[in-house]
Amino acid sequence: MNFSKKILIFMGMFGSGKTEIALNVSRLLAKNAERVALADIDTISPYYRSRDMRESFAEFGIKIIAPKGKLSHADLPIIPAEVFGYVENPDFRVVLDVGGNDDGAIVLSSLSTRLPKEKCETYYVLNPFRPFNDTVENAALHFLRLQETSRMKIDYLVNNSNIGSETTTEVIQKGEEFVKLVSERVSTPVAFTAVMNGLENGNGIFDKLEMKKYMMNPWEVENE
């Protein structure tokens, strides 16, 4: 698994797990002694936002960029100007956490003219167990629509097959087969399979990103 470009963009449909993957990739880069800025441009979800990890990730040396103060909880498409400062800073890798569905793709489209395309890698996170991915055809249509709306060429798919805490190796394997078919349909390679809790990545036909769960549901926080 090789994240070769300066700017890594994670997009996809709502609830696909983009934020969790963006956080884990940022952490992986930081562990490799890279300076990382994670830009939270998710203006869609009020629940799972990388900006909520700003303080804890600062301990890892990761700068999370998001609106501050009262604006941090706004659902408006507010993009801090400092995002582009890090884009232009040669000492930093930049990870963009994009909102879901068409609304998120529209926000990314508004940034696309200011992003150096030759320095970008765009990843489309796909969870086959979300309702809108009920068929390979539907999943492919969503992919193509968001790619067109965002005005960014999607370079890779990410297999994020899971059903929460009930996820098993068999679930990941089934999802892996589904994502492989989507990959063939849209002529886009799969970068990796994201897994938690030490599970195997299905048949192992894709690289594996071992993840830690950072975004907690309210009931999970209460039970800690």
C-alpha positions in Angstrom: 0.0 0.0 0.0 1.7 3.1 -1.2 0.3 6.6 -0.7 2.6 8.3 -3.2 1.0 11.7 -3.8 1.1 14.8 -1.6 -2.7 15.3 -1.4 -5.0 12.3 -0.5 -8.7 12.8 -1.0 -11.3 10.5 0.5 -14.9 10.7 -0.9 -17.9 8.5 -1.3 -21.5 8.1 -0.4 -22.9 9.1 3.0 -22.0 6.6 5.8 -19.3 4.8 3.7 -16.7 5.3 6.4 -14.6 8.0 4.8 -13.8 9.9 8.0 -12.6 6.8 9.8 -10.3 5.9 6.9 -9.0 9.5 6.6 -8.2 9.5 10.3 -6.4 6.2 10.1 -4.4 7.1 7.0 -3.3 10.3 8.6 -2.2 8.4 11.6 -0.3 5.9 9.4 1.5 8.8 7.6 2.4 10.4 11.0 3.8 7.1 12.3 6.1 7.2 9.3 7.5 10.5 10.5 5.6 12.6 8.0 4.0 16.0 8.8 0.3 15.7 8.2 -2.6 18.1 7.8 -6.1 16.6 7.8 -8.6 19.0 6.3 -12.2 18.3 7.4 -14.4 19.6 4.5 -17.3 17.3 5.5 -20.2 19.8 5.6 -22.8 17.0 5.4 -22.6 14.8 8.6 -23.2 16.4 12.0 -22.2 13.1 13.7 -18.9 11.7 12.4 -16.5 14.5 11.7 -12.7 14.4 11.9 -12.7 17.9 13.4 -14.0 16.3 16.6 -10.6 14.6 17.0 -8.7 17.9 16.7 -7.2 17.8 20.3 -6.4 14.1 20.5 -4.8 14.0 17.1 -2.6 17.1 17.9 -0.8 14.7 20.3 0.2 12.6 17.3 1.5 15.7 15.5 -1.5 15.8 13.1 -3.0 19.2 12.3 -6.7 19.0 11.8 -8.1 21.9 9.8 -11.7 22.8 10.2 -13.9 25.8 11.1 -13.3 26.9 14.7 -15.5 28.1 17.5 -19.2 28.2 16.8 -18.6 27.5 13.1 -17.1 24.1 14.0 -20.7 22.7 14.3 -22.1 24.5 11.3 -23.5 22.6 8.4 -22.5 25.3 5.9 -19.8 24.7 3.3 -17.2 26.7 5.1 -13.7 25.9 3.9 -10.9 27.4 6.0 -8.4 29.4 3.9 -5.5 27.7 5.7 -6.3 24.5 3.8 -4.5 26.0 0.8 -1.6 27.1 2.8 -0.9 23.4 3.7 -1.6 22.4 0.0 1.2 24.8 -1.0 3.5 23.9 1.9 6.1 21.3 0.6 6.7 20.0 4.2 3.2 18.6 4.7 1.1 15.8 3.4 -2.6 16.8 3.1 -5.5 14.5 3.7 -9.0 15.8 2.6 -12.0 14.3 4.4 -14.9 15.1 2.0 -18.6 15.0 2.8 -20.9 12.3 1.5 -23.2 12.1 -1.5 -23.6 14.8 -4.1 -23.4 17.7 -1.6 -19.9 16.6 -0.6 -18.9 16.2 -4.3 -20.1 19.7 -5.0 -17.9 21.1 -2.2 -14.9 19.2 -3.6 -15.7 20.6 -7.1 -15.5 24.1 -5.7 -12.0 23.4 -4.5 -10.8 21.4 -7.6 -9.5 24.4 -9.5 -7.2 25.2 -6.7 -5.8 21.7 -6.2 -2.8 20.7 -8.3 -4.2 17.6 -10.0 -0.8 16.0 -10.5 -0.2 16.0 -6.8 -3.6 14.5 -5.9 -4.8 10.9 -5.3 -8.6 10.5 -5.0 -10.1 7.5 -3.2 -13.7 6.4 -3.4 -14.7 4.6 -0.2 -17.3 1.9 -0.8 -19.3 -0.1 1.8 -21.4 -2.7 -0.1 -23.6 -3.1 2.9 -25.1 0.3 2.8 -28.6 0.4 1.3 -27.7 2.5 -1.8 -25.1 -0.1 -2.8 -27.7 -2.9 -3.2 -26.4 -3.9 -6.7 -23.1 -3.5 -8.5 -24.9 -1.4 -11.1 -26.2 1.1 -8.5 -22.8 1.3 -6.8 -21.1 2.0 -10.1 -23.7 4.7 -11.0 -23.0 6.5 -7.7 -19.3 6.3 -8.3 -19.6 7.8 -11.8 -22.0 10.5 -10.7 -19.9 11.7 -7.8 -16.7 11.6 -10.0 -18.4 13.8 -12.6 -19.9 16.2 -9.9 -16.6 16.6 -8.1 -14.6 17.3 -11.3 -11.9 15.1 -9.8 -10.7 11.8 -11.4 -11.1 9.0 -8.9 -7.9 7.0 -8.9 -8.8 4.2 -6.5 -11.6 2.4 -4.8 -11.4 1.5 -1.1 -13.2 -1.6 0.1 -14.7 -0.7 3.5 -17.0 -3.7 3.8 -18.5 -3.8 7.3 -21.7 -4.1 9.3 -20.3 -2.4 12.4 -19.5 -4.6 15.4 -21.1 -7.6 13.7 -18.5 -7.6 11.0 -16.8 -11.0 10.3 -14.1 -12.2 7.9 -16.9 -13.7 5.8 -18.6 -10.2 5.6 -15.3 -8.7 4.4 -14.8 -11.5 1.9 -18.3 -11.0 0.4 -17.8 -7.3 0.2 -14.4 -7.8 -1.4 -16.0 -9.8 -4.2 -18.6 -7.1 -4.7 -16.1 -4.3 -4.8 -14.0 -6.3 -7.3 -17.0 -6.3 -9.6 -17.6 -2.6 -9.2 -13.9 -2.0 -9.9 -14.2 -3.9 -13.2 -17.4 -2.0 -14.1 -15.8 1.5 -13.6 -12.3 0.6 -14.7 -10.7 1.8 -11.4 -8.4 -0.3 -9.3 -8.9 -1.2 -5.6 -6.3 0.3 -3.4 -6.9 -1.6 -0.2 -9.4 -3.3 2.1 -10.0 -1.5 5.5 -10.4 -3.9 8.4 -10.7 -3.5 12.2 -10.4 -5.8 15.2 -7.6 -7.9 13.7 -9.9 -9.5 11.0 -8.5 -10.9 7.8 -9.2 -9.1 4.6 -11.3 -11.7 2.9 -9.4 -13.6 0.2 -6.4 -11.2 0.6 -6.6 -10.1 -3.0 -6.2 -6.5 -2.0 -3.8 -4.8 0.4 -5.0 -4.4 4.0 -5.3 -1.2 6.1 -5.6 -2.2 9.7 -7.7 0.4 11.4 -8.4 1.7 14.9 -11.9 3.0 15.6 -11.7 6.7 16.5 -15.2 7.8 15.8 -17.4 6.6 18.6 -21.2 6.3 18.7 -22.8 8.0 21.8 -23.7 4.7 23.4 -20.1 3.5 22.9 -18.8 6.6 24.7 -21.2 6.0 27.6 -20.1 2.4 28.0 -16.3 3.2 28.1 
